[in-house]
Amino acid sequence: MKILVINAGSSSLKYQFINIDTKEVLAKGLCERIGIEGSKISQKAPGKEEYVCVSEMKDHGDAIKMVIDALTSDKYGVISKMDEIDAVGHRVVHGGEAFNESVVITKEVKKAIEDCCELAPLHNPANLIGIEACEKIMPNTPQVAVFDTAFHQTMPKEAYLYALPYEMYEKHKIRRYGFHGTSHKYVTQQAEKLMGKDISDLKIITLHLGNGSSITAVDGGKSIDTSMGFTPLAGVAMGTRCGDIDPAIVTFLMEKEGWDTEKVNAVMNKDSGVYGLSGLSSDFRDLANAKEEGNERASLALDKFIYTVRQFVGAYSVAMGGVDGLVFTAGIGENDAMVREEVCKNLEYLGVELDKELNNTARGKGECFINKEGSKVKVMVIPTNEELMIALDTAKLV
């Protein structure tokens, strides 16, 4: 079975074409600047020359047509006709409380995704556009929605409710939803295989560390708490997002700076985090280099990020009554040995014993342990693969 995985953004569309039987990525590509001058598509496929085409894409419908043209191209493609696409799996950021698992897309499902647009205004509308564009071009091909929020729907009420008047939850569904669920689910399943134990017996903390970061407590294979909240702004200090702050700061800044809601939202999402603290960059490699050169604010920004990550590890070990494994994943988690080492400092009381040599040589090894032999808590690096998780869920449903 061959699955086309679509991740539609407001002006972009990423895709992978996966043979689910072999787990092989047959092709992957990106449509950029949709609806903007200079739009283009690029595609890479094993054994093929890279395909790049600069051409007008008025909307996501045009983008999907170009994806199909690229996949079926005699010179650059990997299939001879559209019928070889057995199903399409769509990443959908927000499913609210309506979905606790992936679903085949129907009119009712699309309406539910639309109802969540106010909860994810930057993502859900684009996801819907991608779905409808595929339906128009491939009307007989099954479409599946895979939700970032679904994995976290197992959280208990005391974990997902905020201490606001209960009517706010009833009227507006204000609660913790959590994100990166597809990634947390994937690395949890891989950790089970790596540790050689049944997931029902394991307490795991998964650390999805990237420009956007989230941490999840997984008890018996189920998410029981996660650091992101009503929106992806909550939790640890991130690349440009502030993470958890005193909510009174919002109204204080609006009053003192004369900011409206749009401005304060932009500052917290785009001008804060390690970028805001350092005044330099949201790229952790830039910060590490600046720290070595003696830049104190770069050093402070890294320290703040690591401190907040440690806080959640400690809190979630308490929430689960212990921890059997830590999983580092995503761009920083998979590639930054310094961050992993610093996060694991002061966690000896939990039974975490990091092997520095294994940690420093883990990059590029794929799934591996980086703890000392005999460490009570296993520490793992597991590269995430959200596209494969989406493809697997899609194949299972269709």
N, C-alpha and C positions, 0 to 999 in steps of 0.2 A: 504494500500500500504506500502511495506517495502523497504526502501532505504538504500543502502550501501554508506557511505560517506568516501571518500579516500583523505588523505592529504599526498602526497608523497614528501619526502625530498631526498637529494642526497644519503644517506645511511640508511634512515629510512622510515617507512610508518605507519602513524597513521590512525585508522579507527573507525567508529561507525556504528552500524546497528540500524536503527530507524524505528519504526512503526509510519508512518506519521499521521495515524488516531487518535492515542492516544498520540502522541508526546513522547512515551516511548522509552528510549534507551534500546534495547534488549541485546546488547553486545557492548563492546568497547575494543580496543586493540592496541598493538604497535609491529611492527617488527623493530628490532634494528640490527645495524652492517651488513646491506645488502652488500654483496661483500667483507666482512671483516671476518677474523677468529673470531669465538665465536658468530655468529649471532643467534638470538633467537626471539621467538614470545611470548607475554604474552596477555592474554585475561581475562576480567571480565564480568560476566553476572549475573543479579539478580537471587538469588536462586541456583547458580551453584558454584562449587569449582573453584578457580582461575586456569586457564590453563597456564602453562609455558612449552615451548619446545625449547631446544637448538638444532639447526640443521642447516646445511649449507644452506645459501641462496646466490646463485651465483649472482642473479640479482633480479629485482622487479617482474619478472615473477614467480620466485620461492616463493617470499614473498606473492604474491596474491594467489598462490595455497595453501600456508599454512593458509592464512586467511580463504579461503573457507573450508579447512579441519577442522579448529577450529570452524567455524560457524555451520558446519554440523555434528560435533562429537556427538556420542551417549551420552557421559558422560558430555562434556563441552559445546556442541553446543546449538543453539536455533532454528534451522530449520532442516528439514529432507532431503531436497534436494536443489540444486542450483537454481532451477526454482522459489523458493520463494523469490529470490532477484529480485524485479520488475524493479529496475533501479540503476545506480551508479552515484553519484554526486562527481565530482572532484574539489577540490580547486586548482585554477590556480592563481598564484601571479600576473602576468602581462598580460593584454590584450591590452595594448597600446591604440590607438584611434579606433581600429577595433571593440571593443565591449563595449556597454553601458548597457548591461544586460546579464544575463546567457543565454546559448545557448545549443541546442543539438549538440553533437560533430559529425562533418563530416570531410572528407578529407580536405576541405577548411578551416575549423576551426583549424584543427591540423597544417596546413601550417601557418596560422596567428599566432598561439601560438609559433611556431618555429621561425617565423620572429621577435618575441619579446624576443628571448633568449639573445640577446646582451644587452637588457635593464635589464634583471634579470637573469644573468648567473648562479647564485647559486640555483635558484628556478625553472624557466620554463623548463629547460631540464629534471629535476627530475619529474616535473608534467607530462610532455609528456610521459616519461617512464612508469609512473603509468597508464596513459590512455591506452597506447598500450598493456601493460601487461593485463589489464582487457578486452580489446577487443579480445585478443587472447584466453583467457580462457572462456570468456562469450560473444561469437560473436553475439548472438541474444538478448542481454540485452541492452536497451538504456543507453547511456552514456551522461552525461551533464557536461559542464564546467561552474564553478561559479568563477568569476574573482574578485580579491581583488581591482582592479582599477575601476571596472565598475560603482560603486556608485558615483564616483567623476567625471564622464564624463559630469555632468551637470554644472560644473564650467564655468563661463564666461571667455572669452579670456584674459581680463585684470588680471584675477586671475591666470590663468595657464601658460601664456607666461612669459618667462624671457626676460629682456631687453638686449638681445644679438642680433647680426645681424639676421634679420628675416630669412635669408637663412639657418641659423643653425637649425631653426625649420622645414623649408621646406625639407632640405636635410637629417637631422638626427633625426627629431622628438624630439628635445630637448625641454622639457616643464615640467610643474608640472603635475604629474599623481596622486599622493596620494595613500595610501595603507590602510590596515585594513578596506576596504570598506564594507566587509560583516558584520563586527562587528558594524560599525557605522550605517549601514542600520538596523540591527536587533534592536539595543537599541533605535533608533529613533522610530521605529514602536511600541516598548513597552512603550516608553515615552508617545506617543499619547494616548495609552489605559490608562496608569496610571493617566495622567492629565485629561482625559475625555473630550478632545477637539479635533476638527478636525485638522489634521496635516497641512492643508493648511493655518491655522491661527496661526501657532506656529513658533517661532524663537528659535532654540535649539542649544546649544553648547555641543557636545559629546566629552568626554575626555577618550580616550582609553589609560590608563596609566599602563604600564608594563615595562619589560626590554627593549622592544621597545615601544615607545609611540607616539601617534598622536592625534591631536585635529582637529575637523571639525565643521565648521559653517553650520548648516542645516536650511535653510529658506524655509518654506512651504513644508517640506519633501524632499528638494533637497539640495545636497551638493553644496555650492557656494564657499567654500575655505577650504583648509586643510593644515596641517603643514608639512607633508612629501612632498617630491618634485619629482624630476626626479628619485630619488632612495629613499629608506627608511632611508638614512643617514640624511636628512634634518629635520629641526624643532626644537623641544625642546632637551635639554641635556638628554641623555638616559642612560641605564645601561652601555654600552661600546661605544656608538656612540656619536660623538661630537655635533650633531645637527648643527644649523646655525652658520657659522663662516665667517669671511672675506675671500673670495676666494683667495686673494693674499697670504694668509698664506701657501697655498699648494705649490706654486712655491718657496716661501721663504724657507720653510723647505727642499724642494728637493735640493736647492742650498746650504744651510748652513749645512745640515746633510748628504748630498750626497745620499739621498734616491731616488730610482726609483719609478715609478707609483705604482707598486705592494706594495712596502713598505709603502708609504704614505697612500694608500688606506686601508691597514691593520691597521695602527695606528689609523686612524680616525674611523674605524668601530669596532675594537676589543680592543683597548687600551685607549680609551678616555671616554667621558661621566663621570658619577659619579665614575666609577672605576678609570679613569685617574686622576681626581681631588683628590680623597681620597687616592689613592695608596693602597687601602685596599680591596674593594669588589665592585661588581656590584649589590649585593643583598641589597635591601633597609632595610631589617631587620638587617643585619650586621651593616649598617651605623647608624641606629637609636640606636642600642646598644652602638656602639662606641661613638656616640655623647653624650649619657648619662654619659659615662666614661670620658668625657672631650676631646675627639679627635677633634681638631679644623678643620682638613681637611675633616673629615667625615661630620662635621656640615656644612662646606662650600659647599661640594658636594650636600647635601640635599637642602641647601638654593638656590643653582644655579638651580637645577631641578625645584623647586617650583617657582622661579622667572620667568623662561622661560615659564612655564605653564601659569602663571598669564598674561604674556605679550600677549599670543595668545588669552586668554579669552577676554582681553580688546580690542584687535584689531578686533576680530570677532564680538563683540557687536557693534562696530562702523560700520563694513562692512554690518551688517544686519539692522542697525538703531534701535538697542535694542535687548533684550534677554528675553525670557519667562522662559527658563529652562536650568539648567546645569545637565548633566548626567555623573556620574563617573562609569567607567567600567574597566574590565580587572584586572589582578592580584593585582596591587597596588591600582587602583581606587576602587575596590570592597572591599579590605581588610585592607587598611591602613587609619585609622581614623585621624592620625596626619597629613598626607599629605593632606587629604581632608580639614581639618580645616585650615591648612596654606594656601592652594590655595584660600580658600574663604575669607581670611583676605584681607582687602583693596578693597574688591568688594562691600562694602556697598553702594557705590555711584550708583551702578547698580541696587540696590534693593535686594541684596543677604543678607539674614539673616539666618545664620546657627544655628540650635538647637544643642548645644554641646552634650547633653544627647542622643538625637536620633542618632547623628553621631557616638558616642562612642559605641552604642549598635546595630549598623546596621549590623555588620558582621553575616552572616549566616541567615539573615532574608529574603533574596531574594530581590525582587523589593520593594523599600520603599522610602518615602520622609524623608529627614534629615534637612529640613528647619523649621524655626519657623512659627507658625500659623500667617498668615497675611503677610508673606514675598512676596514681589512683584515677585521675581524670585523663581521658584520652584527648589529645589536642590534634585537630586535623585541618588540613588545607584541602578543600574540595571545590574545584572550579564549577561555578554555576552554569546551568544550561537551560534557561527559561524557554528557549525555542523548542528544544527537544521535549520538555515537559508539556508544552502546549500541543505539540504533535502527538505525543503519547495519549494525552487526554482526548484529543480529537479522534484518533484511531479507535480508541476504546468505545467512544459513543456512536461512531458511524459503522 
